[in-house]
Amino acid sequence: MVSDIRAATPSVAGELVAPDFKQILNDLQYKLNHIIQNKYNDIKSQVSFLKDKLEILNPWNILSRGYSITKKEGKIIKNAESVHSGDKMETVLAQGVVFSVCDVSKSK
């Protein structure tokens, strides 16, 4: 067998062929920190995306854009046919509530 490196003593030879465990641990710690930081950034980005999506879908934010929710007897009115003349209604706005009595008009 041929050797590329010579060592003066067996101890020095052992040091030359044995891995530097301190350097290996430092490398592993660096890689682990890098992986953890990347995962943290990914999760932080996902949470931010979901937060923004929830803000868009928040009913109070929708009301602030000029929409309203009209209820009859505590139930949301989804169809004009479910309302009759004289029905009492409650319309929720971004700032306040309007109470009204229905006056249904028939369209042709």
PyMOL commands that place a pseudoatom at each C-alpha (Angstrom):
pseudoatom trace, name=CA, resn=MET, resi=1, chain=A, elem=C, hetatm=0, pos=[0.000, 0.000, 0.000]
pseudoatom trace, name=CA, resn=VAL, resi=2, chain=A, elem=C, hetatm=0, pos=[1.135, 3.486, -0.695]
pseudoatom trace, name=CA, resn=SER, resi=3, chain=A, elem=C, hetatm=0, pos=[0.569, 6.478, 1.546]
pseudoatom trace, name=CA, resn=ASP, resi=4, chain=A, elem=C, hetatm=0, pos=[0.208, 10.111, 0.497]
pseudoatom trace, name=CA, resn=ILE, resi=5, chain=A, elem=C, hetatm=0, pos=[1.015, 11.462, 3.952]
pseudoatom trace, name=CA, resn=ARG, resi=6, chain=A, elem=C, hetatm=0, pos=[3.765, 10.643, 6.426]
pseudoatom trace, name=CA, resn=ALA, resi=7, chain=A, elem=C, hetatm=0, pos=[3.459, 11.002, 10.161]
pseudoatom trace, name=CA, resn=ALA, resi=8, chain=A, elem=C, hetatm=0, pos=[6.273, 11.234, 12.653]
pseudoatom trace, name=CA, resn=THR, resi=9, chain=A, elem=C, hetatm=0, pos=[4.507, 9.172, 15.318]
pseudoatom trace, name=CA, resn=PRO, resi=10, chain=A, elem=C, hetatm=0, pos=[1.478, 6.904, 15.540]
pseudoatom trace, name=CA, resn=SER, resi=11, chain=A, elem=C, hetatm=0, pos=[-0.321, 9.623, 17.570]
pseudoatom trace, name=CA, resn=VAL, resi=12, chain=A, elem=C, hetatm=0, pos=[0.190, 12.163, 14.813]
pseudoatom trace, name=CA, resn=ALA, resi=13, chain=A, elem=C, hetatm=0, pos=[-0.950, 9.559, 12.269]
pseudoatom trace, name=CA, resn=GLY, resi=14, chain=A, elem=C, hetatm=0, pos=[-4.106, 9.007, 14.344]
pseudoatom trace, name=CA, resn=GLU, resi=15, chain=A, elem=C, hetatm=0, pos=[-4.782, 12.738, 14.367]
pseudoatom trace, name=CA, resn=LEU, resi=16, chain=A, elem=C, hetatm=0, pos=[-4.309, 12.928, 10.607]
pseudoatom trace, name=CA, resn=VAL, resi=17, chain=A, elem=C, hetatm=0, pos=[-6.717, 10.097, 9.776]
pseudoatom trace, name=CA, resn=ALA, resi=18, chain=A, elem=C, hetatm=0, pos=[-9.320, 10.714, 12.480]
pseudoatom trace, name=CA, resn=PRO, resi=19, chain=A, elem=C, hetatm=0, pos=[-12.087, 13.163, 11.592]
pseudoatom trace, name=CA, resn=ASP, resi=20, chain=A, elem=C, hetatm=0, pos=[-12.180, 16.509, 13.377]
pseudoatom trace, name=CA, resn=PHE, resi=21, chain=A, elem=C, hetatm=0, pos=[-15.281, 15.947, 15.496]
pseudoatom trace, name=CA, resn=LYS, resi=22, chain=A, elem=C, hetatm=0, pos=[-15.417, 19.542, 16.614]
pseudoatom trace, name=CA, resn=GLN, resi=23, chain=A, elem=C, hetatm=0, pos=[-15.544, 20.709, 12.988]
pseudoatom trace, name=CA, resn=ILE, resi=24, chain=A, elem=C, hetatm=0, pos=[-18.147, 18.040, 12.170]
pseudoatom trace, name=CA, resn=LEU, resi=25, chain=A, elem=C, hetatm=0, pos=[-20.322, 19.197, 15.068]
pseudoatom trace, name=CA, resn=ASN, resi=26, chain=A, elem=C, hetatm=0, pos=[-19.937, 22.825, 14.009]
pseudoatom trace, name=CA, resn=ASP, resi=27, chain=A, elem=C, hetatm=0, pos=[-20.945, 21.926, 10.441]
pseudoatom trace, name=CA, resn=LEU, resi=28, chain=A, elem=C, hetatm=0, pos=[-23.945, 19.932, 11.651]
pseudoatom trace, name=CA, resn=GLN, resi=29, chain=A, elem=C, hetatm=0, pos=[-25.017, 22.754, 13.953]
pseudoatom trace, name=CA, resn=TYR, resi=30, chain=A, elem=C, hetatm=0, pos=[-24.737, 25.267, 11.097]
pseudoatom trace, name=CA, resn=LYS, resi=31, chain=A, elem=C, hetatm=0, pos=[-26.799, 23.038, 8.782]
pseudoatom trace, name=CA, resn=LEU, resi=32, chain=A, elem=C, hetatm=0, pos=[-29.423, 22.418, 11.482]
pseudoatom trace, name=CA, resn=ASN, resi=33, chain=A, elem=C, hetatm=0, pos=[-29.705, 26.139, 12.226]
pseudoatom trace, name=CA, resn=HIS, resi=34, chain=A, elem=C, hetatm=0, pos=[-30.057, 26.813, 8.506]
pseudoatom trace, name=CA, resn=ILE, resi=35, chain=A, elem=C, hetatm=0, pos=[-32.825, 24.185, 8.172]
pseudoatom trace, name=CA, resn=ILE, resi=36, chain=A, elem=C, hetatm=0, pos=[-34.658, 25.538, 11.235]
pseudoatom trace, name=CA, resn=GLN, resi=37, chain=A, elem=C, hetatm=0, pos=[-34.433, 29.132, 9.955]
pseudoatom trace, name=CA, resn=ASN, resi=38, chain=A, elem=C, hetatm=0, pos=[-35.791, 28.103, 6.543]
pseudoatom trace, name=CA, resn=LYS, resi=39, chain=A, elem=C, hetatm=0, pos=[-38.669, 26.174, 8.127]
pseudoatom trace, name=CA, resn=TYR, resi=40, chain=A, elem=C, hetatm=0, pos=[-39.440, 29.125, 10.417]
pseudoatom trace, name=CA, resn=ASN, resi=41, chain=A, elem=C, hetatm=0, pos=[-39.506, 31.497, 7.430]
pseudoatom trace, name=CA, resn=ASP, resi=42, chain=A, elem=C, hetatm=0, pos=[-41.800, 29.125, 5.493]
pseudoatom trace, name=CA, resn=ILE, resi=43, chain=A, elem=C, hetatm=0, pos=[-44.248, 28.849, 8.399]
pseudoatom trace, name=CA, resn=LYS, resi=44, chain=A, elem=C, hetatm=0, pos=[-44.129, 32.601, 9.017]
pseudoatom trace, name=CA, resn=SER, resi=45, chain=A, elem=C, hetatm=0, pos=[-44.953, 33.204, 5.346]
pseudoatom trace, name=CA, resn=GLN, resi=46, chain=A, elem=C, hetatm=0, pos=[-47.862, 30.725, 5.446]
pseudoatom trace, name=CA, resn=VAL, resi=47, chain=A, elem=C, hetatm=0, pos=[-49.286, 32.309, 8.604]
pseudoatom trace, name=CA, resn=SER, resi=48, chain=A, elem=C, hetatm=0, pos=[-49.039, 35.765, 7.027]
pseudoatom trace, name=CA, resn=PHE, resi=49, chain=A, elem=C, hetatm=0, pos=[-50.814, 34.523, 3.881]
pseudoatom trace, name=CA, resn=LEU, resi=50, chain=A, elem=C, hetatm=0, pos=[-53.623, 32.926, 5.914]
pseudoatom trace, name=CA, resn=LYS, resi=51, chain=A, elem=C, hetatm=0, pos=[-53.973, 36.045, 8.076]
pseudoatom trace, name=CA, resn=ASP, resi=52, chain=A, elem=C, hetatm=0, pos=[-54.349, 38.218, 4.980]
pseudoatom trace, name=CA, resn=LYS, resi=53, chain=A, elem=C, hetatm=0, pos=[-56.902, 35.797, 3.537]
pseudoatom trace, name=CA, resn=LEU, resi=54, chain=A, elem=C, hetatm=0, pos=[-58.914, 35.856, 6.774]
pseudoatom trace, name=CA, resn=GLU, resi=55, chain=A, elem=C, hetatm=0, pos=[-58.858, 39.659, 6.767]
pseudoatom trace, name=CA, resn=ILE, resi=56, chain=A, elem=C, hetatm=0, pos=[-60.306, 39.698, 3.253]
pseudoatom trace, name=CA, resn=LEU, resi=57, chain=A, elem=C, hetatm=0, pos=[-63.066, 37.256, 4.243]
pseudoatom trace, name=CA, resn=ASN, resi=58, chain=A, elem=C, hetatm=0, pos=[-63.851, 38.928, 7.577]
pseudoatom trace, name=CA, resn=PRO, resi=59, chain=A, elem=C, hetatm=0, pos=[-67.554, 39.908, 7.445]
pseudoatom trace, name=CA, resn=TRP, resi=60, chain=A, elem=C, hetatm=0, pos=[-66.906, 43.210, 9.225]
pseudoatom trace, name=CA, resn=ASN, resi=61, chain=A, elem=C, hetatm=0, pos=[-64.346, 44.187, 6.603]
pseudoatom trace, name=CA, resn=ILE, resi=62, chain=A, elem=C, hetatm=0, pos=[-66.852, 43.328, 3.880]
pseudoatom trace, name=CA, resn=LEU, resi=63, chain=A, elem=C, hetatm=0, pos=[-69.420, 45.576, 5.581]
pseudoatom trace, name=CA, resn=SER, resi=64, chain=A, elem=C, hetatm=0, pos=[-66.887, 48.413, 5.654]
pseudoatom trace, name=CA, resn=ARG, resi=65, chain=A, elem=C, hetatm=0, pos=[-66.813, 48.303, 1.841]
pseudoatom trace, name=CA, resn=GLY, resi=66, chain=A, elem=C, hetatm=0, pos=[-70.496, 49.284, 1.725]
pseudoatom trace, name=CA, resn=TYR, resi=67, chain=A, elem=C, hetatm=0, pos=[-72.243, 45.949, 1.946]
pseudoatom trace, name=CA, resn=SER, resi=68, chain=A, elem=C, hetatm=0, pos=[-74.924, 45.144, 4.510]
pseudoatom trace, name=CA, resn=ILE, resi=69, chain=A, elem=C, hetatm=0, pos=[-76.600, 42.131, 6.081]
pseudoatom trace, name=CA, resn=THR, resi=70, chain=A, elem=C, hetatm=0, pos=[-80.389, 42.195, 6.313]
pseudoatom trace, name=CA, resn=LYS, resi=71, chain=A, elem=C, hetatm=0, pos=[-82.193, 39.883, 8.719]
pseudoatom trace, name=CA, resn=LYS, resi=72, chain=A, elem=C, hetatm=0, pos=[-85.792, 38.961, 9.419]
pseudoatom trace, name=CA, resn=GLU, resi=73, chain=A, elem=C, hetatm=0, pos=[-86.493, 37.408, 12.811]
pseudoatom trace, name=CA, resn=GLY, resi=74, chain=A, elem=C, hetatm=0, pos=[-82.746, 36.972, 13.366]
pseudoatom trace, name=CA, resn=LYS, resi=75, chain=A, elem=C, hetatm=0, pos=[-82.196, 35.013, 10.140]
pseudoatom trace, name=CA, resn=ILE, resi=76, chain=A, elem=C, hetatm=0, pos=[-80.284, 36.417, 7.175]
pseudoatom trace, name=CA, resn=ILE, resi=77, chain=A, elem=C, hetatm=0, pos=[-82.506, 37.191, 4.181]
pseudoatom trace, name=CA, resn=LYS, resi=78, chain=A, elem=C, hetatm=0, pos=[-81.075, 35.446, 1.117]
pseudoatom trace, name=CA, resn=ASN, resi=79, chain=A, elem=C, hetatm=0, pos=[-84.083, 35.574, -1.160]
pseudoatom trace, name=CA, resn=ALA, resi=80, chain=A, elem=C, hetatm=0, pos=[-86.558, 38.402, -1.852]
pseudoatom trace, name=CA, resn=GLU, resi=81, chain=A, elem=C, hetatm=0, pos=[-89.380, 35.862, -1.929]
pseudoatom trace, name=CA, resn=SER, resi=82, chain=A, elem=C, hetatm=0, pos=[-88.889, 35.151, 1.774]
pseudoatom trace, name=CA, resn=VAL, resi=83, chain=A, elem=C, hetatm=0, pos=[-89.936, 38.722, 2.647]
pseudoatom trace, name=CA, resn=HIS, resi=84, chain=A, elem=C, hetatm=0, pos=[-93.520, 39.997, 2.630]
pseudoatom trace, name=CA, resn=SER, resi=85, chain=A, elem=C, hetatm=0, pos=[-95.043, 43.438, 3.043]
pseudoatom trace, name=CA, resn=GLY, resi=86, chain=A, elem=C, hetatm=0, pos=[-95.149, 44.403, 6.681]
pseudoatom trace, name=CA, resn=ASP, resi=87, chain=A, elem=C, hetatm=0, pos=[-92.246, 42.169, 7.750]
pseudoatom trace, name=CA, resn=LYS, resi=88, chain=A, elem=C, hetatm=0, pos=[-89.894, 43.820, 10.226]
pseudoatom trace, name=CA, resn=MET, resi=89, chain=A, elem=C, hetatm=0, pos=[-86.254, 43.734, 9.159]
pseudoatom trace, name=CA, resn=GLU, resi=90, chain=A, elem=C, hetatm=0, pos=[-82.903, 44.606, 10.659]
pseudoatom trace, name=CA, resn=THR, resi=91, chain=A, elem=C, hetatm=0, pos=[-80.061, 45.760, 8.381]
pseudoatom trace, name=CA, resn=VAL, resi=92, chain=A, elem=C, hetatm=0, pos=[-76.542, 45.560, 9.830]
pseudoatom trace, name=CA, resn=LEU, resi=93, chain=A, elem=C, hetatm=0, pos=[-74.084, 48.097, 8.429]
pseudoatom trace, name=CA, resn=ALA, resi=94, chain=A, elem=C, hetatm=0, pos=[-70.397, 48.635, 9.136]
pseudoatom trace, name=CA, resn=GLN, resi=95, chain=A, elem=C, hetatm=0, pos=[-71.413, 51.295, 11.655]
pseudoatom trace, name=CA, resn=GLY, resi=96, chain=A, elem=C, hetatm=0, pos=[-74.831, 50.730, 13.115]
pseudoatom trace, name=CA, resn=VAL, resi=97, chain=A, elem=C, hetatm=0, pos=[-78.115, 48.965, 12.479]
pseudoatom trace, name=CA, resn=VAL, resi=98, chain=A, elem=C, hetatm=0, pos=[-81.190, 50.132, 10.561]
pseudoatom trace, name=CA, resn=PHE, resi=99, chain=A, elem=C, hetatm=0, pos=[-84.625, 48.791, 11.458]
pseudoatom trace, name=CA, resn=SER, resi=100, chain=A, elem=C, hetatm=0, pos=[-87.292, 48.852, 8.755]
pseudoatom trace, name=CA, resn=VAL, resi=101, chain=A, elem=C, hetatm=0, pos=[-90.658, 47.483, 7.697]
pseudoatom trace, name=CA, resn=CYS, resi=102, chain=A, elem=C, hetatm=0, pos=[-90.794, 45.746, 4.330]
pseudoatom trace, name=CA, resn=ASP, resi=103, chain=A, elem=C, hetatm=0, pos=[-92.796, 47.216, 1.466]
pseudoatom trace, name=CA, resn=VAL, resi=104, chain=A, elem=C, hetatm=0, pos=[-92.548, 44.608, -1.291]
pseudoatom trace, name=CA, resn=SER, resi=105, chain=A, elem=C, hetatm=0, pos=[-93.091, 45.886, -4.787]
pseudoatom trace, name=CA, resn=LYS, resi=106, chain=A, elem=C, hetatm=0, pos=[-93.663, 43.510, -7.658]
pseudoatom trace, name=CA, resn=SER, resi=107, chain=A, elem=C, hetatm=0, pos=[-91.489, 43.963, -10.761]
pseudoatom trace, name=CA, resn=LYS, resi=108, chain=A, elem=C, hetatm=0, pos=[-92.599, 42.875, -14.215]
for i in range(1, 108): cmd.bond("trace and resi %d" % i, "trace and resi %d" % (i + 1))
show_as sticks, trace
zoom trace
